[in-house]
Each structure stands twice: as structure tokens, then as C-alpha cells.
Amino acid sequence: MTGDASLLTRLTLKHGGYVTYGDNNKGKIVGGDIGVKGNLTIQNVLLVEGLKHNLLSISQLCDKRLEVTFQAEICLIFSIVHQF
């Protein structure tokens, strides 16, 4: 999820729907589609009105067979291609 439409390479407007945050506040979903940050493309990104920080689901990235590694001040996301 992001509140910054400029991170999306393709934007599809959505009418209706909300996300609920951990503190029970809600954000209105206004659009979304494909986001790009550096060399990484992420599909099914939601554009949420008023969201001040980008939120990323680590479990969804792992479901897409990406490797996620955390270090002291950085999070690395890799696309692993196995060759046989």
C-alpha cells in the first residue's frame, strides 16, 4: 500500500473500499495497480488516501517466491531464479 501515486507505473482508479490499520483507523482505497521502486516491480499495489508511509506485506512477497532479508538498517528483496 502507498499514499504516493507517483510510485505507480499504472494506476487504475477504484471506487469504494477501505483498509483498516492496526489502531482501527481506516484509509480509503482510491486506486492502485503496479508499483516500481528501483529495479523491483510489485503488482496489486493499493493507493490509499492519506497514507503517509508505504506498507509492504512480507508474507505476500514470499508467496511470490521473492527472498526478503533484513539487516541492521536495510531490507533487501531478491528475485531468486533457480537454474538446473
N, C-alpha and C positions, 0 to 999 in steps of 0.2 A: 504494500500500500504506500502511496505517496500523496502529498498535497501539492506537488510541483508538476504541473502539466508539461513543462519543458523537458522533463526526463522521458516522456513517452514519444516513441517514434511513430506510433499510430494510435490515434485517440478515437474511441467510439463513445459518444455520449450515452449515458444511461439515465433513465427516469425512474426514480424510486429506489429504495433500499438503503439500509443503514448498517454500519458496523458498530459493535459495542466494545468499548475499551475496558481494560481491567478495573477502572474506577467507576464503571457503569455509565459513563458519559457516552454519547453516540455521535458518530460522524456520518454525514450524508454522502452516499456514493453518487458522484456526478459523472463518472466516466471511467475509462481505462482501456487497456489492451496490451501493447508491447512496450516495455521499457528497456533502455540501454544505459549502462553505466560502464564507461571504459570499454573493454572488449566483451563484456558479458551482456547477453540479451536475455531478458526474463519475460515470459509470456503470462497473460492473465493478471496484469498489474491493475489494482483498483486505484482510481483517482478519488480521493476523499476530501471533501470540502473542509478547510480549516486545519487539516493535519499538518503539524509543524515538523515532524520527523518522519523519515522513511522507515517503514516497518517491514521486516523480512521474515518469512517463516522458514526456519532451518529445516524442519521436517519435510516441507514441500520441496525444497531444493534437493534433499537426499532422495526423495521419491523419484526425482527426475534424473537420478544417477549422477549427481554432482557431488564432489568431495568438498566438505567445509571444514576448515582448520582455523582454530583461534590461537593467537599468540598474544603477548602482553598488550600491544596497542594496535593490533590489526586483525582483520578477519579475511582469510584467503578462500576463494571459491574457485575450484578447478573442474573442468570437464575432463573426465578420465576416459580415454579411448584404449580399450584392450586390444592388443594385436596378438594373433596366434599364428 
